Amino acid sequence: MSDGTLLDKVWKMHEVRRLPDGNSQLFIGLHLIHEVTSPQAFQMVREKGLKVAYPKLTFATADHIVPTDETTRPLSDPLAEAMLSALEKNCREFGIELYSLGSGRQGIVHVIGPELGLTQPGMSIACGDSHTSTHGAFGSIAFGIGTSQVRDVLASQCMFIQKPKLRRIEVNGKLPKGVYSKDVILEIIRMLGVNGGIGFAYEYAGSAFDAMTMEERMSVCNMSIEGGARAGYVNPDQTTFDYINGRPFAPKGGAWENAVKFWKTIASDKNAKYDDIVKINASELEPMVTWGINPGQAMKVSEKIPSPKSAGGDEKTAEQALKHMGFEAGQAIEGTKIDVAFIGSCTNSRISDLREAAKIVKGKKVASHVRAMVVPGSQMVKAQAEKEGLDKIFEAAGFQWRGAGCSMCLGMNPDKLKGREICASSSNRNFIGRQGSPEGRTLLMSPAMVAAAAVNGKVVDVRDVL
């Protein structure tokens, strides 16, 4: 059992009571909602004659179904329009702040929370989306929840949950050139497996994490759920405080000083106890690419695709992956021809991701057979990128420059793969059908690797083009 960790401290602060079955009733400090998992929850609250308990602790945006090319209302997809209209109606009725399409603050829920300063250390956070673990980058405990739990949080600001065990994952050393935080988390998931984190939360630590920016830490925490972990976090430090300071919802004046003083107390103690500790040498990492149908089926770009027996994990799943992807064991992943390049998603659509990708494509052209798009994670990211001229760099290279949204990460909007297209993607899931086509194929990688693949028309080692 862990003791003296950030998880223990934050849990204790938010635990209302321990239930007879061992679960905790946990108070949620920040509830984020969007158009997909909230309509049914609001309806259940309404049918029970209840109100939203703490409307000022809930914030809404639209992201999953939002078209990224044309957002004139009504939306061309009647179902998408109905979902968006329902979100708007519910927020009006229950007094919840909504960042709508015309607000200038709309975007992916896990992008806007941090950039607005809503996400802060020591918080308990919940959202009806599996990648809520993103917010753990700030030293909060953040959970993706289902629709019935969204209902519970709306009605009571509490939810019941089993406290997870805690695994500390230390990555020490300096990341080699061309290796990014996305590569770190893909290596962690490959090593521990997609089910390796079940029952655990992950605490990310070590000198590699100390050196990361907040946006890099968010990319890692975002994919904690892909390794089966209930949550993932990084202890707050000066990097965290510097990122939050001055943002719209950050404490101001004396409240800021008090907040920082408090945030420093919640970090894990030096002698804290963990249920498990894993150590990784940063200098041994390389750019990563997935070869299969889950994020754990990943490999260093210099490696050969493994056989089902040597892949680790479930052999049948590996056989299915090779068949679906059209790969053979022993084949190099480098040189794999791509059809689509996608830079976006709650994992890698922030301004630093776009800057790294723009460095790669500046002065080059996207390969003639590749359909390439850049989708900023929020309207604020889009505005910042355009202020820096990144949109012009991407467009000159042949990328489509889109509006904010989840886009081609998943198939809930017009941005989808077609047929058996193969996509170099900065997103977080490569499940069969994830990007909108049952036959479509996804290769997960860092934004820089996607950019390099786009201009070369195939998977390349980004270290060769830096």
Disulfide bonds with the S-S distance in Angstrom:
none
